Each structure stands twice: as C-alpha cells, then as structure tokens.
Amino acid sequence: MATRILRPSNLQPISRAFGSTRTHLHPQAPRDITSFLRTFSTTYRNHAPSTMSDALVQAAQARRTIYQLGKNSPVSDSKVEELVNAAILNVPSSFNTQSTRLVVVLREEHEKLWDIAIEAFGALVASGAVPEEVFKNQTLPKLQGFKAAHGTVLFYEDPAHIQGFKEKFSAYADKFEPWADHSNAMHQYFLWTALESVGFGANLQHYNPLIDAKVAEQWSLPAEWRLVAQLVFGSPEAQAGEKTQKPIEDRVKIFGKL
C-alpha cells in the first residue's frame, strides 16, 4: 500500500463534512470538528451562539489518551485524509512559515512503522543499553499495542524551509525553530481532537530520534526533515483513565474582569 505524503502543493479542498455523529457533543452542534471549524468563524462573528462555543469545549473535553486501540476504522481513509488536509490548511504558523509536514501510514504501512521501533529497541537490548527484561516486560508490549492500531500520523518540521525565514528576518533567527514547534504542536492537537470527533481513539508518542533514519529510508522521506511526534490512532478498545486536574486558580490568572 502506497503511503501518501501530504503537502500543501497537492492538497484537495475540503468540500464536505464528515457524517459521524458523536453523542457527547451538543445536539445542535456541528456533526464533527471539520464542519465546526468551517462554520465557527463566520457564525461567531455574526451571532456568537453558545452552542458553537460549547461544541468546541466539548470536543476538547472528549479528546483523551487511549492506549488500547484496534484496527477498526469508523470512517473511510479518504475521511482521514480530509482531516489531515484540514490541519495543514487551517492551523496557523508564525510568519506563515508553513513548515510542518505530515505523513500518514495506515494498516500494513502503520505496522511497518512500529516494527521499525521494535527493531530499534532490539538493537539497544543487544548493545546493553536497554535491559532485556525491561524490553520484554515493558517496552515490547507497549510497542505491540501501538502496532495493533489502525494508523499513525507522523509530524515533521522542514528545517530547510525555516532557514529561509531565519535569513530574511535575522532579528528573529533564534526564534523560528521554537515557533515552528509551537505550530507543530497545534497540528498535533487539532488532529488528535479531530480524529476523536469521528470515532477514533488516539495517543501521542515520541520515539524520535531513535526511529528517524529508518523511517525516512522506508518511505523515501527527505533526510533533513525533523521528526517531532507520532499520533497513533485506531478504534478505542478501552476507556481513558481518570484524569486528575490541578486547581484552576493555580493555573489561570485574569486581570480586568468586570
């Protein structure tokens, strides 16, 4: 199965909304995150209905880390592609650099990704860097759990692209890489929430740079691309664990409130 590398140059316009209905969203809210994003801006400017803001908050609340994932998909692969394209087209970047690159691997290609990770850890065990018992009892079951999912989105940054902005705006040269990471993180959050909105469960991983070279070789990706994160997604086979929140008053400060 050929892997599609999604870039701004070959993106198709988002012309229709997904058809999934999530019962945890407000009944009058848009049917998924994609249609919500398309309508929110105009509607908010004109009317600012509470149902729209409620939908956004509820989508954020529904996004959780799910580790037990299966291969069943609630939507077609083309729907997943539309969500990925929506992230590329709508997530902002500093100075409009658009340096984030997204790679999606599904089914057998997804399994190859996590076989690469397993092989990489096998080499660490052989070298003595990772104890064999730890690998067998902890690391390997975790990696096999990721492999059992439906797909993975790999989030990259293109340093060569950022370099041009460093040279053009030299006063901010040391800021462009952190700013790029900020935008990359927004792509991660967008897709994590969007995939959940159509019925997937997901978890975010960081096996870079351990797997970087092999992944680039496997899918003929530019060697200079910097791998940032991997979003594993599939059918949710278990509920998210309980989440403990620190006190809001210790984390939020508001000044000038009427």
C-alpha positions, 0 to 999 in steps of 0.5 A: 500500500502506497503511503501518501505524503501530504503537502500543501502543493497537492492538497484537495479542498475540503468540500464536505463534512464528515457524517459521524455523529458523536453523542457527547457533543451538543445536539445542535452542534456541528456533526464533527470538528471539520464542519465546526471549524468551517462554520465557527468563524463566520457564525461567531462573528455574526451571532456568537451562539453558545452552542458553537462555543460549547461544541468546541469545549466539548470536543476538547473535553472528549479528546483523551489518551487511549492506549488500547486501540484496534484496527477498526476504522469508523470512517473511510481513509479518504475521511482521514485524509480530509482531516489531515488536509484540514490541519495543514490548511487551517492551523496557523504558523508564525510568519506563515512559515508553513513548515510542518509536514505530515505523513500518514501510514495506515494498516500494513504501512502503520505496522511497518512503522512500529516494527521499525521501533521494535527493531530499534529497541532490539538493537539497544537490548543487544548493545546493553543499553536497554535491559532485556527484561525491561524490553520484554516486560515493558517496552515490547508490549507497549510497542505491540499495542501501538502496532495493533492500531489502525494508523499513525500520523507522523509530524515533521518540521522542514528545517530547510524551509525555516532557514529561509525565514531565519535569513530574511528576518535575522532579528528573529533567527533564534526564534523560528525553530521554537515557533515552528514547534509551537505550530507543530504542536497545534497540528498535533492537537487539532488532529488528535481532537479531530480524529476523536470527533469521528470515532477514533481513539488516539495517543501521542508518542515520541520515539524520535530520534531513535526511529528517524533514519529508518523511517525516512529510508522506508518511505523515501522521506527527505533526510533533513526533515525533523521528526517531532511526534507520532499520533497513533490512532485506531478504534478505542478498545478501552476507556481513558483513565481518570484524569486528575486536574490541578486547581484552576486558580493555580493555573489561570490568572485574569486581570480586568474582569468586570 
